[in-house]
Amino acid sequence: MTKSLFFSLIIGLLLASCTVPTEQGNRFQVSSTKTSSTTGPVAELHRNAIAALDNENSNQSIEYLQRAIRIEPRNPFSWHYLAQSYWQAGDYAKCLAMIDRSYSYSRPADNLDGENQALKQKCR
């Protein structure tokens, strides 16, 4: 095997190991963003809440997100997911209030404005 072929294989393997798999079929996950972290108790509560939403269990999702907010009250994703939970439960007034909280804590890097705006349209 030539050195250039060997190095090409090594580079290819390194690049392949750096790719991040995507989750398919999760309709409540923010499509263009990730939560501020992928590990820790808040991230785990987010995953549990999204799974509950996917199973149409908005009450369980609300419980998970209320716990996440007690841990990290300024996390805009927690408020966004809570808005989704209230939307699914049919409580549109609370949905709109949670969207406002998400807006108040989000930064441009969070890319939540579009998601919040789309959800706001559904809640009206």
N, CA, C and O atoms as CSV, one atom per row, in Angstrom:
chain,resi,resn,atom,element,x,y,z
A,1,MET,N,N,0.856,-1.168,0.000
A,1,MET,CA,C,0.000,0.000,0.000
A,1,MET,C,C,0.904,1.233,0.000
A,1,MET,O,O,1.870,1.314,0.758
A,2,THR,N,N,0.575,2.173,-0.851
A,2,THR,CA,C,1.380,3.383,-0.931
A,2,THR,C,C,1.067,4.299,0.237
A,2,THR,O,O,0.010,4.209,0.861
A,3,LYS,N,N,2.022,5.192,0.518
A,3,LYS,CA,C,1.835,6.124,1.632
A,3,LYS,C,C,0.639,7.034,1.411
A,3,LYS,O,O,-0.101,7.316,2.354
A,4,SER,N,N,0.435,7.497,0.193
A,4,SER,CA,C,-0.682,8.412,-0.057
A,4,SER,C,C,-2.030,7.711,0.132
A,4,SER,O,O,-2.974,8.307,0.650
A,5,LEU,N,N,-2.119,6.452,-0.286
A,5,LEU,CA,C,-3.355,5.702,-0.093
A,5,LEU,C,C,-3.591,5.464,1.401
A,5,LEU,O,O,-4.714,5.588,1.889
A,6,PHE,N,N,-2.519,5.121,2.116
A,6,PHE,CA,C,-2.614,4.910,3.552
A,6,PHE,C,C,-3.102,6.164,4.265
A,6,PHE,O,O,-4.002,6.090,5.102
A,7,PHE,N,N,-2.519,7.311,3.943
A,7,PHE,CA,C,-2.924,8.564,4.570
A,7,PHE,C,C,-4.351,8.947,4.175
A,7,PHE,O,O,-5.088,9.505,4.988
A,8,SER,N,N,-4.741,8.656,2.954
A,8,SER,CA,C,-6.120,8.928,2.524
A,8,SER,C,C,-7.107,8.105,3.346
A,8,SER,O,O,-8.155,8.604,3.755
A,9,LEU,N,N,-6.763,6.833,3.584
A,9,LEU,CA,C,-7.636,5.983,4.394
A,9,LEU,C,C,-7.717,6.495,5.838
A,9,LEU,O,O,-8.796,6.523,6.430
A,10,ILE,N,N,-6.596,6.892,6.387
A,10,ILE,CA,C,-6.576,7.398,7.755
A,10,ILE,C,C,-7.408,8.673,7.864
A,10,ILE,O,O,-8.202,8.818,8.793
A,11,ILE,N,N,-7.234,9.583,6.931
A,11,ILE,CA,C,-8.003,10.833,6.944
A,11,ILE,C,C,-9.487,10.545,6.783
A,11,ILE,O,O,-10.314,11.151,7.465
A,12,GLY,N,N,-9.829,9.634,5.893
A,12,GLY,CA,C,-11.225,9.260,5.705
A,12,GLY,C,C,-11.842,8.689,6.971
A,12,GLY,O,O,-12.975,9.020,7.319
A,13,LEU,N,N,-11.092,7.823,7.666
A,13,LEU,CA,C,-11.590,7.259,8.925
A,13,LEU,C,C,-11.748,8.328,9.997
A,13,LEU,O,O,-12.719,8.320,10.753
A,14,LEU,N,N,-10.794,9.241,10.058
A,14,LEU,CA,C,-10.901,10.321,11.030
A,14,LEU,C,C,-12.106,11.205,10.763
A,14,LEU,O,O,-12.829,11.575,11.687
A,15,LEU,N,N,-12.321,11.541,9.498
A,15,LEU,CA,C,-13.470,12.381,9.164
A,15,LEU,C,C,-14.782,11.658,9.436
A,15,LEU,O,O,-15.738,12.270,9.912
A,16,ALA,N,N,-14.838,10.383,9.143
A,16,ALA,CA,C,-16.061,9.614,9.382
A,16,ALA,C,C,-16.375,9.530,10.868
A,16,ALA,O,O,-17.542,9.536,11.259
A,17,SER,N,N,-15.344,9.451,11.694
A,17,SER,CA,C,-15.580,9.360,13.129
A,17,SER,C,C,-16.007,10.691,13.735
A,17,SER,O,O,-16.497,10.723,14.864
A,18,CYS,N,N,-15.830,11.786,13.006
A,18,CYS,CA,C,-16.192,13.109,13.515
A,18,CYS,C,C,-17.613,13.516,13.176
A,18,CYS,O,O,-18.098,14.519,13.698
A,19,THR,N,N,-18.292,12.777,12.325
A,19,THR,CA,C,-19.647,13.159,11.958
A,19,THR,C,C,-20.597,12.847,13.094
A,19,THR,O,O,-20.385,11.904,13.858
A,20,VAL,N,N,-21.644,13.644,13.199
A,20,VAL,CA,C,-22.632,13.488,14.258
A,20,VAL,C,C,-23.890,12.887,13.652
A,20,VAL,O,O,-24.447,13.442,12.705
A,21,PRO,N,N,-24.345,11.757,14.188
A,21,PRO,CA,C,-25.576,11.178,13.655
A,21,PRO,C,C,-26.773,12.060,13.972
A,21,PRO,O,O,-26.792,12.737,15.000
A,22,THR,N,N,-27.753,12.057,13.111
A,22,THR,CA,C,-28.958,12.851,13.344
A,22,THR,C,C,-30.092,11.935,13.770
A,22,THR,O,O,-30.154,10.769,13.381
A,23,GLU,N,N,-30.986,12.488,14.579
A,23,GLU,CA,C,-32.162,11.752,15.005
A,23,GLU,C,C,-33.280,12.021,14.011
A,23,GLU,O,O,-33.557,13.168,13.660
A,24,GLN,N,N,-33.908,10.961,13.570
A,24,GLN,CA,C,-35.019,11.095,12.638
A,24,GLN,C,C,-36.321,10.819,13.374
A,24,GLN,O,O,-36.352,10.043,14.330
A,25,GLY,N,N,-37.379,11.447,12.931
A,25,GLY,CA,C,-38.698,11.140,13.427
A,25,GLY,C,C,-39.097,11.807,14.731
A,25,GLY,O,O,-40.163,11.504,15.267
A,26,ASN,N,N,-38.294,12.685,15.247
A,26,ASN,CA,C,-38.630,13.339,16.499
A,26,ASN,C,C,-39.266,14.688,16.167
A,26,ASN,O,O,-38.555,15.673,15.965
A,27,ARG,N,N,-40.569,14.741,16.109
A,27,ARG,CA,C,-41.251,15.921,15.595
A,27,ARG,C,C,-41.264,17.093,16.558
A,27,ARG,O,O,-41.596,18.204,16.146
A,28,PHE,N,N,-40.919,16.894,17.821
A,28,PHE,CA,C,-40.943,17.992,18.775
A,28,PHE,C,C,-39.567,18.570,19.060
A,28,PHE,O,O,-39.465,19.611,19.708
A,29,GLN,N,N,-38.518,17.929,18.598
A,29,GLN,CA,C,-37.174,18.483,18.777
A,29,GLN,C,C,-37.048,19.746,17.949
A,29,GLN,O,O,-37.537,19.798,16.821
A,30,VAL,N,N,-36.399,20.764,18.491
A,30,VAL,CA,C,-36.157,21.980,17.723
A,30,VAL,C,C,-35.347,21.578,16.511
A,30,VAL,O,O,-34.261,21.017,16.653
A,31,SER,N,N,-35.857,21.855,15.314
A,31,SER,CA,C,-35.256,21.303,14.106
A,31,SER,C,C,-33.906,21.892,13.765
A,31,SER,O,O,-33.043,21.173,13.260
A,32,SER,N,N,-33.687,23.172,14.021
A,32,SER,CA,C,-32.452,23.789,13.565
A,32,SER,C,C,-31.452,24.011,14.679
A,32,SER,O,O,-30.432,24.671,14.478
A,33,THR,N,N,-31.733,23.463,15.859
A,33,THR,CA,C,-30.852,23.727,16.987
A,33,THR,C,C,-30.664,22.496,17.830
A,33,THR,O,O,-31.332,21.479,17.645
A,34,LYS,N,N,-29.749,22.607,18.751
A,34,LYS,CA,C,-29.576,21.627,19.797
A,34,LYS,C,C,-29.705,22.371,21.117
A,34,LYS,O,O,-29.563,23.592,21.171
A,35,THR,N,N,-29.972,21.628,22.171
A,35,THR,CA,C,-30.006,22.274,23.470
A,35,THR,C,C,-28.615,22.771,23.805
A,35,THR,O,O,-27.640,22.379,23.165
A,36,SER,N,N,-28.519,23.628,24.801
A,36,SER,CA,C,-27.234,24.232,25.135
A,36,SER,C,C,-26.199,23.192,25.534
A,36,SER,O,O,-25.002,23.459,25.432
A,37,SER,N,N,-26.618,22.028,25.981
A,37,SER,CA,C,-25.680,20.954,26.248
A,37,SER,C,C,-26.340,19.635,25.884
A,37,SER,O,O,-27.565,19.550,25.800
A,38,THR,N,N,-25.539,18.621,25.672
A,38,THR,CA,C,-26.087,17.318,25.326
A,38,THR,C,C,-25.973,16.333,26.475
A,38,THR,O,O,-26.420,15.191,26.370
A,39,THR,N,N,-25.372,16.777,27.574
A,39,THR,CA,C,-25.246,15.929,28.753
A,39,THR,C,C,-25.729,16.691,29.969
A,39,THR,O,O,-25.902,17.909,29.930
A,40,GLY,N,N,-25.940,15.968,31.034
A,40,GLY,CA,C,-26.364,16.597,32.277
A,40,GLY,C,C,-27.843,16.416,32.526
A,40,GLY,O,O,-28.579,15.933,31.665
A,41,PRO,N,N,-28.271,16.805,33.706
A,41,PRO,CA,C,-29.666,16.566,34.085
A,41,PRO,C,C,-30.684,17.325,33.244
A,41,PRO,O,O,-31.754,16.789,32.958
A,42,VAL,N,N,-30.385,18.549,32.844
A,42,VAL,CA,C,-31.343,19.320,32.043
A,42,VAL,C,C,-31.491,18.703,30.659
A,42,VAL,O,O,-32.606,18.583,30.150
A,43,ALA,N,N,-30.388,18.313,30.052
A,43,ALA,CA,C,-30.447,17.673,28.731
A,43,ALA,C,C,-31.235,16.368,28.802
A,43,ALA,O,O,-32.006,16.056,27.894
A,44,GLU,N,N,-31.044,15.611,29.870
A,44,GLU,CA,C,-31.785,14.355,30.041
A,44,GLU,C,C,-33.279,14.635,30.220
A,44,GLU,O,O,-34.117,13.928,29.662
A,45,LEU,N,N,-33.603,15.657,30.991
A,45,LEU,CA,C,-35.014,16.019,31.152
A,45,LEU,C,C,-35.616,16.480,29.829
A,45,LEU,O,O,-36.776,16.181,29.544
A,46,HIS,N,N,-34.847,17.201,29.019
A,46,HIS,CA,C,-35.324,17.601,27.690
A,46,HIS,C,C,-35.620,16.366,26.845
A,46,HIS,O,O,-36.672,16.287,26.210
A,47,ARG,N,N,-34.705,15.408,26.833
A,47,ARG,CA,C,-34.925,14.189,26.042
A,47,ARG,C,C,-36.178,13.457,26.523
A,47,ARG,O,O,-36.980,12.992,25.713
A,48,ASN,N,N,-36.341,13.359,27.846
A,48,ASN,CA,C,-37.526,12.691,28.395
A,48,ASN,C,C,-38.807,13.437,28.029
A,48,ASN,O,O,-39.820,12.821,27.696
A,49,ALA,N,N,-38.756,14.761,28.092
A,49,ALA,CA,C,-39.932,15.568,27.761
A,49,ALA,C,C,-40.304,15.405,26.292
A,49,ALA,O,O,-41.482,15.277,25.960
A,50,ILE,N,N,-39.312,15.410,25.414
A,50,ILE,CA,C,-39.576,15.249,23.982
A,50,ILE,C,C,-40.154,13.865,23.705
A,50,ILE,O,O,-41.073,13.721,22.898
A,51,ALA,N,N,-39.617,12.852,24.372
A,51,ALA,CA,C,-40.162,11.499,24.205
A,51,ALA,C,C,-41.616,11.452,24.676
A,51,ALA,O,O,-42.454,10.816,24.037
A,52,ALA,N,N,-41.915,12.116,25.782
A,52,ALA,CA,C,-43.306,12.156,26.271
A,52,ALA,C,C,-44.210,12.865,25.269
A,52,ALA,O,O,-45.342,12.435,25.048
A,53,LEU,N,N,-43.725,13.946,24.662
A,53,LEU,CA,C,-44.517,14.633,23.644
A,53,LEU,C,C,-44.764,13.729,22.445
A,53,LEU,O,O,-45.870,13.689,21.905
A,54,ASP,N,N,-43.738,13.009,22.035
A,54,ASP,CA,C,-43.898,12.091,20.902
A,54,ASP,C,C,-44.921,11.003,21.197
A,54,ASP,O,O,-45.569,10.483,20.290
A,55,ASN,N,N,-45.060,10.663,22.486
A,55,ASN,CA,C,-46.061,9.676,22.907
A,55,ASN,C,C,-47.384,10.329,23.285
A,55,ASN,O,O,-48.264,9.688,23.860
A,56,GLU,N,N,-47.515,11.619,22.953
A,56,GLU,CA,C,-48.721,12.400,23.226
A,56,GLU,C,C,-49.082,12.430,24.707
A,56,GLU,O,O,-50.254,12.369,25.080
A,57,ASN,N,N,-48.056,12.524,25.536
A,57,ASN,CA,C,-48.251,12.623,26.983
A,57,ASN,C,C,-47.752,13.996,27.429
A,57,ASN,O,O,-46.672,14.120,28.007
A,58,SER,N,N,-48.551,15.018,27.152
A,58,SER,CA,C,-48.140,16.388,27.450
A,58,SER,C,C,-47.990,16.630,28.956
A,58,SER,O,O,-47.130,17.409,29.367
A,59,ASN,N,N,-48.808,15.982,29.780
A,59,ASN,CA,C,-48.700,16.179,31.227
A,59,ASN,C,C,-47.350,15.703,31.757
A,59,ASN,O,O,-46.735,16.376,32.585
A,60,GLN,N,N,-46.893,14.557,31.288
A,60,GLN,CA,C,-45.584,14.043,31.707
A,60,GLN,C,C,-44.479,14.969,31.212
A,60,GLN,O,O,-43.520,15.237,31.935
A,61,SER,N,N,-44.611,15.455,29.990
A,61,SER,CA,C,-43.632,16.381,29.431
A,61,SER,C,C,-43.549,17.655,30.267
A,61,SER,O,O,-42.458,18.154,30.543
A,62,ILE,N,N,-44.691,18.170,30.663
A,62,ILE,CA,C,-44.729,19.386,31.489
A,62,ILE,C,C,-44.002,19.145,32.812
A,62,ILE,O,O,-43.264,20.010,33.282
A,63,GLU,N,N,-44.208,17.978,33.407
A,63,GLU,CA,C,-43.521,17.665,34.671
A,63,GLU,C,C,-42.003,17.654,34.490
A,63,GLU,O,O,-41.274,18.223,35.303
A,64,TYR,N,N,-41.528,17.005,33.424
A,64,TYR,CA,C,-40.083,16.970,33.165
A,64,TYR,C,C,-39.536,18.390,32.983
A,64,TYR,O,O,-38.482,18.730,33.521
A,65,LEU,N,N,-40.245,19.192,32.239
A,65,LEU,CA,C,-39.745,20.533,31.930
A,65,LEU,C,C,-39.804,21.456,33.134
A,65,LEU,O,O,-38.946,22.327,33.281
A,66,GLN,N,N,-40.780,21.289,33.983
A,66,GLN,CA,C,-40.812,22.083,35.206
A,66,GLN,C,C,-39.612,21.739,36.092
A,66,GLN,O,O,-39.054,22.614,36.754
A,67,ARG,N,N,-39.219,20.470,36.104
A,67,ARG,CA,C,-38.006,20.089,36.842
A,67,ARG,C,C,-36.772,20.707,36.205
A,67,ARG,O,O,-35.890,21.200,36.909
A,68,ALA,N,N,-36.701,20.687,34.869
A,68,ALA,CA,C,-35.549,21.275,34.175
A,68,ALA,C,C,-35.448,22.765,34.475
A,68,ALA,O,O,-34.347,23.289,34.646
A,69,ILE,N,N,-36.573,23.443,34.539
A,69,ILE,CA,C,-36.585,24.889,34.804
A,69,ILE,C,C,-36.165,25.178,36.245
A,69,ILE,O,O,-35.537,26.203,36.511
A,70,ARG,N,N,-36.500,24.299,37.162
A,70,ARG,CA,C,-36.032,24.493,38.540
A,70,ARG,C,C,-34.505,24.374,38.618
A,70,ARG,O,O,-33.873,25.048,39.431
A,71,ILE,N,N,-33.920,23.532,37.788
A,71,ILE,CA,C,-32.465,23.351,37.773
A,71,ILE,C,C,-31.786,24.508,37.051
A,71,ILE,O,O,-30.790,25.050,37.529
A,72,GLU,N,N,-32.329,24.879,35.903
A,72,GLU,CA,C,-31.712,25.906,35.059
A,72,GLU,C,C,-32.815,26.833,34.529
A,72,GLU,O,O,-33.284,26.656,33.405
A,73,PRO,N,N,-33.229,27.820,35.334
A,73,PRO,CA,C,-34.398,28.637,34.985
A,73,PRO,C,C,-34.245,29.524,33.758
A,73,PRO,O,O,-35.251,29.973,33.210
A,74,ARG,N,N,-33.047,29.788,33.316
A,74,ARG,CA,C,-32.858,30.673,32.161
A,74,ARG,C,C,-32.550,29.918,30.872
A,74,ARG,O,O,-32.041,30.512,29.922
A,75,ASN,N,N,-32.843,28.643,30.822
A,75,ASN,CA,C,-32.603,27.854,29.611
A,75,ASN,C,C,-33.767,28.080,28.648
A,75,ASN,O,O,-34.885,27.650,28.934
A,76,PRO,N,N,-33.531,28.746,27.511
A,76,PRO,CA,C,-34.636,29.062,26.598
A,76,PRO,C,C,-35.264,27.826,25.961
A,76,PRO,O,O,-36.428,27.853,25.562
A,77,PHE,N,N,-34.493,26.743,25.865
A,77,PHE,CA,C,-35.037,25.521,25.269
A,77,PHE,C,C,-36.073,24.887,26.186
A,77,PHE,O,O,-37.074,24.351,25.711
A,78,SER,N,N,-35.843,24.942,27.494
A,78,SER,CA,C,-36.827,24.407,28.439
A,78,SER,C,C,-38.160,25.122,28.274
A,78,SER,O,O,-39.217,24.491,28.254
A,79,TRP,N,N,-38.100,26.443,28.156
A,79,TRP,CA,C,-39.331,27.226,27.986
A,79,TRP,C,C,-39.977,26.937,26.640
A,79,TRP,O,O,-41.203,26.879,26.543
A,80,HIS,N,N,-39.169,26.756,25.601
A,80,HIS,CA,C,-39.721,26.436,24.280
A,80,HIS,C,C,-40.432,25.079,24.303
A,80,HIS,O,O,-41.557,24.949,23.819
A,81,TYR,N,N,-39.760,24.071,24.871
A,81,TYR,CA,C,-40.382,22.748,24.944
A,81,TYR,C,C,-41.627,22.770,25.827
A,81,TYR,O,O,-42.595,22.059,25.555
A,82,LEU,N,N,-41.605,23.584,26.883
A,82,LEU,CA,C,-42.786,23.715,27.732
A,82,LEU,C,C,-43.935,24.336,26.933
A,82,LEU,O,O,-45.088,23.932,27.084
A,83,ALA,N,N,-43.620,25.313,26.087
A,83,ALA,CA,C,-44.647,25.899,25.205
A,83,ALA,C,C,-45.220,24.825,24.286
A,83,ALA,O,O,-46.432,24.775,24.073
A,84,GLN,N,N,-44.359,23.965,23.739
A,84,GLN,CA,C,-44.844,22.878,22.884
A,84,GLN,C,C,-45.765,21.943,23.663
A,84,GLN,O,O,-46.772,21.464,23.142
A,85,SER,N,N,-45.403,21.696,24.910
A,85,SER,CA,C,-46.219,20.812,25.748
A,85,SER,C,C,-47.597,21.406,25.996
A,85,SER,O,O,-48.606,20.708,25.907
A,86,TYR,N,N,-47.637,22.698,26.307
A,86,TYR,CA,C,-48.933,23.348,26.517
A,86,TYR,C,C,-49.733,23.423,25.221
A,86,TYR,O,O,-50.959,23.313,25.243
A,87,TRP,N,N,-49.056,23.607,24.102
A,87,TRP,CA,C,-49.758,23.597,22.817
A,87,TRP,C,C,-50.415,22.240,22.595
A,87,TRP,O,O,-51.581,22.157,22.207
A,88,GLN,N,N,-49.649,21.173,22.847
A,88,GLN,CA,C,-50.205,19.835,22.668
A,88,GLN,C,C,-51.379,19.588,23.616
A,88,GLN,O,O,-52.334,18.896,23.262
A,89,ALA,N,N,-51.302,20.154,24.820
A,89,ALA,CA,C,-52.383,19.991,25.799
A,89,ALA,C,C,-53.590,20.866,25.473
A,89,ALA,O,O,-54.651,20.706,26.077
A,90,GLY,N,N,-53.439,21.790,24.523
A,90,GLY,CA,C,-54.539,22.670,24.148
A,90,GLY,C,C,-54.649,23.914,24.998
A,90,GLY,O,O,-55.647,24.629,24.913
A,91,ASP,N,N,-53.651,24.192,25.814
A,91,ASP,CA,C,-53.651,25.386,26.659
A,91,ASP,C,C,-52.843,26.475,25.945
A,91,ASP,O,O,-51.658,26.669,26.216
A,92,TYR,N,N,-53.504,27.170,25.037
A,92,TYR,CA,C,-52.820,28.109,24.156
A,92,TYR,C,C,-52.357,29.377,24.874
A,92,TYR,O,O,-51.364,29.982,24.468
A,93,ALA,N,N,-53.050,29.783,25.922
A,93,ALA,CA,C,-52.618,30.954,26.678
A,93,ALA,C,C,-51.277,30.678,27.367
A,93,ALA,O,O,-50.378,31.518,27.342
A,94,LYS,N,N,-51.150,29.501,27.977
A,94,LYS,CA,C,-49.882,29.141,28.606
A,94,LYS,C,C,-48.795,28.929,27.555
A,94,LYS,O,O,-47.631,29.252,27.788
A,95,CYS,N,N,-49.173,28.391,26.412
A,95,CYS,CA,C,-48.216,28.217,25.322
A,95,CYS,C,C,-47.601,29.558,24.952
A,95,CYS,O,O,-46.380,29.677,24.846
A,96,LEU,N,N,-48.437,30.563,24.756
A,96,LEU,CA,C,-47.942,31.895,24.384
A,96,LEU,C,C,-47.068,32.492,25.481
A,96,LEU,O,O,-46.057,33.130,25.190
A,97,ALA,N,N,-47.449,32.288,26.741
A,97,ALA,CA,C,-46.650,32.815,27.852
A,97,ALA,C,C,-45.273,32.148,27.902
A,97,ALA,O,O,-44.275,32.813,28.182
A,98,MET,N,N,-45.213,30.842,27.633
A,98,MET,CA,C,-43.937,30.131,27.660
A,98,MET,C,C,-43.051,30.548,26.478
A,98,MET,O,O,-41.827,30.585,26.600
A,99,ILE,N,N,-43.664,30.856,25.351
A,99,ILE,CA,C,-42.898,31.349,24.195
A,99,ILE,C,C,-42.252,32.682,24.558
A,99,ILE,O,O,-41.089,32.919,24.233
A,100,ASP,N,N,-43.000,33.545,25.227
A,100,ASP,CA,C,-42.430,34.831,25.652
A,100,ASP,C,C,-41.237,34.626,26.586
A,100,ASP,O,O,-40.241,35.342,26.485
A,101,ARG,N,N,-41.334,33.651,27.493
A,101,ARG,CA,C,-40.200,33.371,28.383
A,101,ARG,C,C,-39.009,32.850,27.580
A,101,ARG,O,O,-37.867,33.231,27.836
A,102,SER,N,N,-39.278,31.986,26.617
A,102,SER,CA,C,-38.190,31.466,25.783
A,102,SER,C,C,-37.492,32.605,25.045
A,102,SER,O,O,-36.264,32.668,24.997
A,103,TYR,N,N,-38.296,33.509,24.469
A,103,TYR,CA,C,-37.719,34.692,23.798
A,103,TYR,C,C,-36.858,35.509,24.768
A,103,TYR,O,O,-35.786,35.985,24.394
A,104,SER,N,N,-37.319,35.669,25.993
A,104,SER,CA,C,-36.606,36.539,26.930
A,104,SER,C,C,-35.238,35.985,27.316
A,104,SER,O,O,-34.352,36.750,27.697
A,105,TYR,N,N,-35.053,34.676,27.224
A,105,TYR,CA,C,-33.774,34.085,27.606
A,105,TYR,C,C,-32.914,33.651,26.418
A,105,TYR,O,O,-31.745,33.309,26.598
A,106,SER,N,N,-33.467,33.661,25.225
A,106,SER,CA,C,-32.702,33.152,24.084
A,106,SER,C,C,-31.718,34.185,23.568
A,106,SER,O,O,-31.899,35.392,23.733
A,107,ARG,N,N,-30.679,33.675,22.942
A,107,ARG,CA,C,-29.652,34.493,22.291
A,107,ARG,C,C,-29.707,34.183,20.808
A,107,ARG,O,O,-30.262,33.157,20.416
A,108,PRO,N,N,-29.150,35.037,19.983
A,108,PRO,CA,C,-29.153,34.753,18.542
A,108,PRO,C,C,-28.530,33.392,18.204
A,108,PRO,O,O,-28.975,32.723,17.271
A,109,ALA,N,N,-27.517,32.987,18.948
A,109,ALA,CA,C,-26.851,31.708,18.667
A,109,ALA,C,C,-27.759,30.504,18.928
A,109,ALA,O,O,-27.497,29.415,18.419
A,110,ASP,N,N,-28.813,30.686,19.709
A,110,ASP,CA,C,-29.721,29.577,20.004
A,110,ASP,C,C,-30.598,29.207,18.813
A,110,ASP,O,O,-31.111,28.090,18.741
A,111,ASN,N,N,-30.774,30.147,17.873
A,111,ASN,CA,C,-31.606,29.909,16.685
A,111,ASN,C,C,-33.029,29.479,17.044
A,111,ASN,O,O,-33.609,28.628,16.370
A,112,LEU,N,N,-33.580,30.054,18.083
A,112,LEU,CA,C,-34.931,29.693,18.504
A,112,LEU,C,C,-36.005,30.621,17.969
A,112,LEU,O,O,-37.189,30.290,18.047
A,113,ASP,N,N,-35.633,31.765,17.432
A,113,ASP,CA,C,-36.647,32.734,17.002
A,113,ASP,C,C,-37.626,32.159,15.990
A,113,ASP,O,O,-38.835,32.348,16.118
A,114,GLY,N,N,-37.122,31.473,15.005
A,114,GLY,CA,C,-38.000,30.891,13.984
A,114,GLY,C,C,-38.920,29.834,14.550
A,114,GLY,O,O,-40.107,29.789,14.227
A,115,GLU,N,N,-38.364,28.978,15.402
A,115,GLU,CA,C,-39.162,27.921,16.031
A,115,GLU,C,C,-40.232,28.524,16.944
A,115,GLU,O,O,-41.384,28.089,16.938
A,116,ASN,N,N,-39.839,29.524,17.724
A,116,ASN,CA,C,-40.808,30.182,18.604
A,116,ASN,C,C,-41.901,30.878,17.795
A,116,ASN,O,O,-43.076,30.820,18.158
A,117,GLN,N,N,-41.521,31.529,16.715
A,117,GLN,CA,C,-42.502,32.227,15.884
A,117,GLN,C,C,-43.500,31.246,15.266
A,117,GLN,O,O,-44.702,31.512,15.242
A,118,ALA,N,N,-43.004,30.117,14.769
A,118,ALA,CA,C,-43.894,29.111,14.177
A,118,ALA,C,C,-44.862,28.559,15.219
A,118,ALA,O,O,-46.044,28.363,14.938
A,119,LEU,N,N,-44.353,28.313,16.413
A,119,LEU,CA,C,-45.214,27.804,17.478
A,119,LEU,C,C,-46.215,28.868,17.915
A,119,LEU,O,O,-47.365,28.556,18.225
A,120,LYS,N,N,-45.782,30.101,17.937
A,120,LYS,CA,C,-46.683,31.208,18.309
A,120,LYS,C,C,-47.867,31.288,17.345
A,120,LYS,O,O,-48.998,31.539,17.763
A,121,GLN,N,N,-47.605,31.075,16.069
A,121,GLN,CA,C,-48.691,31.077,15.081
A,121,GLN,C,C,-49.697,29.961,15.340
A,121,GLN,O,O,-50.900,30.148,15.158
A,122,LYS,N,N,-49.202,28.806,15.763
A,122,LYS,CA,C,-50.091,27.685,16.062
A,122,LYS,C,C,-50.931,27.941,17.312
A,122,LYS,O,O,-52.061,27.464,17.417
A,123,CYS,N,N,-50.373,28.695,18.254
A,123,CYS,CA,C,-51.058,28.927,19.536
A,123,CYS,C,C,-52.141,29.997,19.432
A,123,CYS,O,O,-52.956,30.131,20.344
A,124,ARG,N,N,-52.165,30.738,18.370
A,124,ARG,CA,C,-53.157,31.806,18.249
A,124,ARG,C,C,-54.476,31.318,17.749
A,124,ARG,O,O,-55.409,32.107,17.597
